[in-house]
């Protein structure tokens, strides 16, 4: 394995992650990724695994969108500090709870959108209503708010009241996912290129080629170091790493150890958990014995050691340690192929159609070695006695399977997925992933729905206890998924750029935190 430069979510001086043992070799006559080392200068160049499907702010909870949009183009009222988990001011300077269901936010004065219009409480109210209460199908709505109902009241230009139907002790945290757009934004449909208040505005998007953001001179905060940011995308991790090493790019994300980033590699703890979502509404996956067999058949330790090259940790739940609601008593399912075969055989004897083909719906680039991971899973499930095929899709086609309404007339599926709880509370996981009507849920039960609802209404130690109970019920009695691993991230970082990745980097890559090395 190549040497890695370590990064932690703060507390480590930036210099600690900027050590480089040699100069970047410029290729000059040969371009690895289609760019040029001569493009360097006042532009930070980032190479992604995939093109963003959209920059729509209300879909910014999707990784491919959020890593470009959030806190770069658009901004929320509040934001969570990844290092501490604390909710910090952004477009709101302060807030207070005025009743069990109502909060009052004081908004920042003197902020302007990229079109020159002033930011007011009317824009904040519109953005909340558009995200939570419209019919345009915002991913943030399902991910963050579920069935929650919010109403807004503009008191004056800098004062906004937000009221929830039920008491919501973490409403300011939830609102950190609502990106603010002008009230003139289309309320009946999504926008591909939004206007925001962030430090960068969209300059040019050549679909399929590149995306360029330009520094917004009217930004209310500290001006970012780089005048522009240029994104390109390459599906192969080795190509992304080579672009940094050749001087064609400054940062490459979504890398694996085998991609050859060398001394440019920076390992960092992210908040992503990989898993297979089981469509438990269709035979043979509607039989819990088959779902348990899938979990027994998957060798998580072997997967982490081989495909992920040791970068990760076998997992038993999608809520990682450090997030409110994590259940420390839930262990990864043990690898037991004999038990898996026995359960499949037992189900078959009872008439369960275990020979019915099951399709793994994979996503190219969802994490390094994504296709290889699904091939390992397929081989294990075939050995256990199931018929399993793989269909690898690009992000736009894969989203059709991730989000409700799901495609009709498809057979039983296992969806390759990854969940990052960057908010630090299980409320941002349980309802959308495990609730019967969750935006990303293929199956739920009334009992689990009740446990989730009770936990969402609780606060303090009781909240932790109730979410942990809901997770235990899902693991023991529902078995809606097969959790694989808590992931570890790798980026390649040019020695010419100062940047410290953190647990939110995969979902929200803040350009304002990047600066050239003097």
C-alpha positions in Angstrom: 0.0 0.0 0.0 1.3 3.5 -0.8 2.1 5.9 2.1 -0.8 8.1 3.1 -0.8 11.5 4.6 -3.2 11.5 7.5 -6.0 14.1 8.1 -8.4 14.4 11.0 -11.5 16.5 11.3 -9.8 19.6 12.8 -7.4 19.8 15.8 -4.5 18.9 13.5 -2.6 21.9 12.1 -3.1 22.3 8.4 0.6 21.8 7.9 0.3 18.3 9.2 -1.7 17.2 6.2 0.3 19.2 3.7 3.5 17.3 3.8 4.7 16.3 0.4 7.9 14.3 -0.1 8.5 15.4 -3.7 7.6 17.7 -6.5 4.7 16.9 -8.8 6.0 15.6 -12.1 4.6 17.6 -15.0 3.8 15.5 -18.1 4.0 18.4 -20.5 3.6 16.6 -23.8 1.2 14.0 -22.6 -2.1 14.8 -20.9 -3.6 12.1 -18.7 -7.1 13.5 -18.2 -7.7 16.0 -21.0 -6.6 19.1 -19.1 -3.3 20.9 -19.0 -0.8 21.8 -16.3 -0.8 25.3 -17.8 -4.4 25.8 -16.5 -3.0 26.2 -13.0 -2.8 29.6 -11.3 -5.7 31.5 -9.7 -8.1 28.5 -10.3 -8.4 25.5 -8.1 -8.9 22.4 -10.3 -11.0 19.5 -8.9 -11.6 16.2 -10.6 -14.7 14.3 -9.5 -15.8 10.7 -10.1 -19.0 11.9 -11.9 -20.7 15.0 -13.3 -23.2 16.5 -10.9 -26.7 15.4 -12.1 -27.9 18.9 -11.2 -27.0 21.8 -9.0 -30.6 22.2 -7.7 -30.2 23.4 -4.1 -33.1 21.3 -2.8 -31.3 18.2 -4.0 -28.0 19.1 -2.3 -28.3 16.2 0.1 -27.3 14.1 -2.8 -23.5 13.7 -2.7 -22.9 14.4 -6.4 -24.8 17.7 -6.1 -24.0 18.8 -2.6 -20.2 18.6 -2.9 -20.4 21.3 -5.5 -23.5 23.3 -4.4 -23.5 23.5 -0.6 -21.8 26.5 0.9 -20.2 27.3 -2.5 -23.0 28.5 -4.7 -25.8 28.6 -2.1 -25.9 28.8 1.7 -28.3 27.8 4.5 -29.5 29.8 7.5 -27.4 27.6 9.8 -24.5 25.2 9.3 -23.1 22.3 11.2 -19.4 22.4 12.1 -18.0 19.0 11.1 -15.3 19.0 13.8 -17.6 19.7 16.8 -21.1 18.9 15.6 -22.3 22.4 16.8 -24.8 24.4 14.8 -23.3 27.7 13.7 -24.7 30.9 12.2 -24.6 31.3 8.4 -27.3 33.5 6.8 -29.0 33.6 10.2 -27.0 35.3 13.0 -29.0 33.9 15.9 -32.2 32.0 16.8 -34.3 31.2 19.8 -37.1 28.8 20.6 -40.2 30.8 21.5 -42.5 27.8 22.1 -42.3 24.0 21.9 -43.1 24.3 18.1 -41.8 27.8 17.1 -38.4 29.3 16.5 -37.5 32.8 15.6 -34.4 33.5 13.4 -32.6 36.8 13.1 -31.2 37.0 9.6 -27.9 38.6 8.4 -28.3 42.0 7.0 -26.5 43.3 3.9 -26.4 39.9 2.0 -26.9 39.9 -1.7 -27.6 37.1 -4.2 -25.5 36.6 -7.3 -28.0 38.6 -9.3 -27.6 41.6 -7.1 -30.9 41.4 -5.2 -31.0 41.7 -1.5 -31.5 38.6 0.8 -34.5 39.1 3.1 -36.7 37.0 5.3 -39.1 36.6 2.3 -36.4 34.6 0.4 -35.7 32.4 3.5 -39.4 31.7 3.9 -39.8 30.9 0.2 -36.8 28.6 0.2 -38.1 26.6 3.2 -41.6 26.4 1.7 -40.1 25.3 -1.7 -38.0 22.6 -0.1 -40.4 21.2 2.4 -43.9 21.9 1.2 -43.8 22.0 -2.6 -44.6 19.2 -5.0 -41.3 19.3 -6.9 -39.8 16.3 -5.1 -36.9 17.8 -3.2 -34.4 15.1 -2.0 -33.7 17.3 1.1 -37.4 17.1 2.0 -37.4 13.3 2.3 -33.9 13.1 3.7 -34.2 15.8 6.4 -37.9 16.5 7.0 -39.8 13.3 6.2 -43.5 13.9 7.0 -42.7 17.1 9.0 -44.9 20.1 8.3 -43.4 23.6 8.6 -45.0 27.0 8.3 -43.1 30.3 8.0 -44.0 33.9 8.9 -42.0 36.9 7.7 -41.9 39.4 10.6 -39.7 41.9 8.9 -36.8 41.8 6.4 -34.4 40.3 9.0 -36.8 38.3 11.2 -38.4 34.9 10.4 -40.6 32.7 12.4 -40.7 28.9 11.6 -43.3 26.7 13.2 -43.5 22.9 13.1 -46.6 20.9 13.5 -45.0 18.9 16.3 -42.2 19.9 18.7 -38.9 19.6 16.9 -35.9 20.0 19.2 -33.4 19.9 16.3 -35.2 22.3 13.9 -32.1 24.7 13.6 -30.0 21.6 12.6 -32.6 20.5 10.0 -32.6 24.0 8.5 -28.9 23.7 7.8 -29.9 21.5 4.9 -32.2 24.1 3.3 -30.1 26.1 0.8 -31.5 29.7 0.3 -32.5 30.9 -3.1 -34.3 34.1 -4.2 -38.1 34.2 -3.9 -38.2 34.6 -7.7 -36.8 31.0 -8.2 -39.2 28.6 -10.0 -41.5 27.2 -7.4 -43.1 24.7 -9.7 -40.0 22.9 -11.0 -36.3 22.3 -10.2 -33.5 24.5 -11.5 -30.3 23.2 -12.9 -28.2 26.3 -12.3 -29.3 28.2 -9.2 -28.6 31.7 -8.0 -27.3 31.8 -4.4 -25.5 33.9 -1.9 -22.4 31.8 -1.7 -18.8 32.8 -2.3 -18.9 31.4 -5.8 -21.4 31.8 -8.7 -21.8 29.6 -11.7 -19.8 31.0 -14.6 -20.1 28.2 -17.2 -21.3 24.6 -17.3 -20.3 22.7 -20.4 -22.4 19.6 -20.0 -20.3 16.5 -20.1 -17.1 18.4 -20.1 -16.5 20.8 -17.2 -18.1 23.2 -14.7 -16.6 26.5 -13.7 -17.5 28.6 -10.7 -16.2 32.2 -10.4 -15.6 34.1 -7.1 -18.6 36.4 -6.3 -17.2 39.9 -5.7 -20.3 40.9 -3.8 -20.0 38.1 -1.2 -20.9 39.2 2.3 -18.2 37.2 4.0 -14.5 36.8 3.6 -13.5 36.5 0.0 -12.1 33.0 -0.9 -8.5 32.7 -2.0 -9.1 31.3 -5.4 -10.7 33.4 -8.2 -12.4 30.4 -9.7 -12.9 26.7 -9.4 -13.0 24.3 -12.3 -14.5 20.8 -12.0 -14.1 18.0 -14.4 -15.0 14.3 -14.0 -13.3 11.1 -14.8 -14.8 7.7 -13.9 -11.5 5.9 -13.3 -9.8 6.6 -10.0 -6.4 5.9 -11.4 -6.9 8.6 -14.0 -8.1 11.1 -11.3 -5.0 10.4 -9.2 -2.7 10.7 -12.2 -4.2 14.1 -13.1 -3.0 15.4 -9.7 0.4 13.8 -9.9 0.9 15.2 -13.5 -0.2 18.7 -12.5 -3.5 18.7 -14.5 -5.6 18.8 -11.3 -5.2 20.1 -7.8 -7.6 17.8 -6.0 -9.0 14.4 -6.9 -11.8 12.8 -4.8 -13.2 9.3 -4.3 -9.9 7.4 -4.6 -8.9 3.9 -3.6 -5.4 2.8 -2.4 -4.8 1.1 -5.7 -5.3 4.2 -7.7 -1.7 5.3 -7.3 -2.0 8.7 -5.8 1.4 8.1 -4.0 2.6 11.0 -1.8 -0.4 13.1 -2.9 -2.8 10.8 -1.1 -4.6 12.1 2.0 -6.7 9.7 4.1 -9.5 11.1 6.1 -12.4 9.8 8.2 -15.7 10.4 6.3 -19.2 9.7 7.6 -20.3 7.3 4.9 -21.6 3.8 5.4 -22.0 1.4 2.5 -24.9 -1.0 2.4 -27.3 -3.0 0.2 -30.9 -2.0 0.4 -33.1 -5.0 0.2 -36.4 -4.7 -1.6 -38.4 -6.7 1.0 -41.7 -6.3 -0.9 -40.9 -8.9 -3.5 -40.3 -12.6 -3.3 -37.9 -14.1 -2.4 -36.7 -11.0 -0.5 -40.0 -10.7 1.3 -39.1 -13.7 3.4 -37.0 -12.6 6.4 -35.0 -15.9 6.3 -33.7 -14.9 2.9 -32.8 -11.4 4.1 -30.9 -12.9 7.1 -29.2 -15.3 4.8 -27.9 -12.4 2.6 -26.4 -10.8 5.7 -24.7 -14.1 6.8 -23.4 -14.7 3.3 -21.5 -11.4 3.0 -18.0 -11.5 4.3 -17.6 -7.9 5.5 -14.1 -8.3 6.9 -13.0 -9.9 3.7 -14.6 -7.1 1.6 -12.9 -4.4 3.6 -9.5 -6.2 3.6 -9.5 -7.0 -0.2 -11.6 -4.6 -2.2 -11.3 -1.6 0.2 -7.6 -2.4 1.0 -8.2 -2.1 4.7 -9.7 1.4 4.5 -12.9 1.0 6.3 -14.5 -1.0 9.1 -17.1 -3.7 8.9 -20.4 -2.3 10.0 -23.7 -3.5 11.4 -25.7 -0.3 11.2 -25.9 2.8 9.0 -25.7 5.2 12.0 -22.0 5.4 12.9 -20.4 6.0 16.3 -20.6 9.7 17.2 -24.1 10.2 15.8 -27.0 10.5 18.2 -28.9 7.2 18.1 -25.9 5.0 17.4 -26.4 1.6 19.1 -23.1 0.3 20.4 -24.6 -3.2 21.0 -25.2 -3.8 17.3 -22.3 -5.7 15.8 -21.7 -6.5 12.2 -23.5 -9.7 11.1 -21.0 -12.6 11.3 -19.9 -14.3 8.2 -21.5 -17.7 8.2 -22.0 -19.3 4.8 -23.3 -22.5 6.3 -26.0 -20.6 8.1 -26.9 -18.7 4.9 -27.2 -21.9 2.9 -29.3 -23.5 5.6 -31.8 -20.5 5.7 -32.1 -20.5 1.9 -32.7 -24.2 1.9 -35.3 -23.9 4.6 -37.1 -21.1 2.7 -37.1 -23.1 -0.5 -38.6 -26.1 1.2 -41.5 -23.9 2.4 -42.2 -22.7 -1.2 -40.3 -19.5 -1.3 -39.1 -18.9 -4.9 -35.4 -18.6 -4.1 -34.6 -19.3 -7.7 -36.2 -16.1 -8.9 -33.5 -13.8 -10.3 -32.4 -10.9 -8.0 -30.8 -7.9 -9.5 -28.1 -5.8 -7.8 -28.6 -2.2 -8.9 -25.1 -0.8 -8.6 -23.8 2.7 -9.2 -20.6 3.5 -10.9 -18.3 5.7 -8.8 -20.5 5.6 -5.6 -17.2 4.7 -3.9 -13.9 3.3 -5.0 -14.0 -0.2 -6.5 -17.8 -0.1 -6.5 -18.2 -2.6 -9.3 -15.7 -5.0 -7.7 -17.5 -4.8 -4.4 -20.8 -5.9 -6.1 -19.0 -8.7 -7.8 -17.8 -10.0 -4.5 -21.3 -9.7 -3.1 -22.8 -11.5 -6.1 -20.4 -14.4 -5.8 -21.2 -14.8 -2.1 -25.0 -14.8 -2.7 -24.6 -17.3 -5.6 -22.7 -19.6 -3.3 -25.5 -19.2 -0.7 -28.1 -20.5 -3.2 -29.6 -17.4 -4.7 -29.7 -16.3 -8.4 -28.1 -12.8 -8.6 -27.4 -10.5 -11.5 -25.6 -7.1 -11.5 -26.7 -4.0 -13.3 -24.2 -1.1 -12.9 -25.7 2.4 -13.7 -24.5 5.9 -13.8 -25.8 8.3 -11.2 -28.9 9.7 -13.0 -30.2 6.2 -13.9 -29.4 4.9 -10.4 -31.3 7.8 -8.8 -34.5 6.3 -10.3 -34.0 3.3 -8.1 -32.9 5.2 -5.0 -35.8 7.6 -4.6 -39.6 7.1 -4.6 -41.5 6.5 -6.7 -39.4 3.5 -7.8 -39.5 2.1 -11.3 -42.5 -0.1 -11.9 -42.5 -3.8 -13.0 -38.9 -4.5 -11.8 -38.1 -7.7 -10.1 -36.6 -8.1 -6.6 -33.6 -5.8 -6.2 -30.6 -5.1 -4.0 -29.6 -1.5 -4.3 -25.9 -0.6 -3.8 -26.1 2.5 -1.6 -24.1 4.7 0.7 -25.4 6.9 3.5 -23.6 9.8 5.2 -25.1 11.2 8.3 -23.3 14.5 8.3 -25.9 16.1 10.5 -25.0 14.0 13.6 -28.5 12.8 14.5 -30.3 9.6 13.6 -33.4 11.6 12.6 -31.6 12.2 9.3 -31.3 8.5 8.7 -34.2 6.5 10.2 -37.3 8.1 8.6 -36.0 8.4 5.1 -34.2 5.1 5.0 -36.4 2.8 7.2 -39.8 4.5 7.4 -42.6 2.9 5.5 -43.0 6.1 3.4 -39.3 7.2 3.5 -38.0 8.8 0.4 -35.3 6.2 0.1 -37.1 3.3 1.8 -38.2 0.2 -0.1 -39.9 -1.3 3.0 -41.0 -0.6 6.5 -43.3 -1.8 9.2 -45.8 -0.1 11.5 -43.9 -1.1 14.6 -40.6 0.4 13.3 -42.5 3.6 12.1 -43.8 4.0 15.7 -40.4 3.6 17.2 -38.9 6.2 14.8 -41.7 8.7 15.5 -41.2 8.3 19.2 -37.5 8.9 19.0 -37.9 12.0 16.8 -40.1 13.6 19.4 -37.6 12.9 22.3 -34.6 15.0 23.4 -31.5 14.5 25.5 -30.6 11.0 26.7 -34.1 9.7 25.9 -33.6 10.6 22.2 -30.4 8.5 22.2 -32.1 5.6 23.9 -35.1 5.6 21.6 -33.2 5.8 18.4 -30.9 3.0 19.5 -34.0 0.9 20.3 -35.4 1.6 16.8 -32.1 0.5 15.2 -32.1 -2.7 17.3 -35.6 -3.5 16.1 -34.6 -2.9 12.5 -31.6 -5.2 12.9 -33.4 -8.0 14.7 -37.0 -8.0 13.4 -37.0 -6.2 10.1 -33.6 -6.8 8.4 -34.3 -4.3 5.6 -30.7 -4.1 4.5 -27.2 -5.6 4.6 -24.8 -3.1 6.0 -21.3 -3.5 4.7 -18.8 -1.0 6.1 -18.1 2.4 7.6 -15.9 3.9 4.9 -12.7 5.9 4.9 -12.0 8.5 2.3 -9.0 9.3 0.2 -8.3 12.4 -1.8 -5.2 13.3 -3.8 -4.0 16.8 -2.9 -1.4 18.8 -4.9 1.4 20.2 -2.8 0.5 23.6 -4.2 -2.9 23.6 -2.5 -3.7 23.9 1.2 -6.9 22.0 2.2 -7.8 19.8 5.1 -10.6 17.3 4.4 -13.0 16.4 7.1 -16.0 14.1 7.8 -18.2 16.3 5.6 -15.9 16.5 2.6 -17.6 13.8 0.6 -21.0 15.7 0.8 -19.9 19.3 1.1 -16.5 20.4 -0.3 -16.1 24.0 0.8 -14.0 25.9 -1.7 -13.5 28.8 0.7 -11.4 26.4 2.8 -8.9 25.9 0.0 -5.9 28.2 -0.6 -2.7 28.2 -2.5 0.5 27.3 -0.7 2.8 30.3 -0.6 
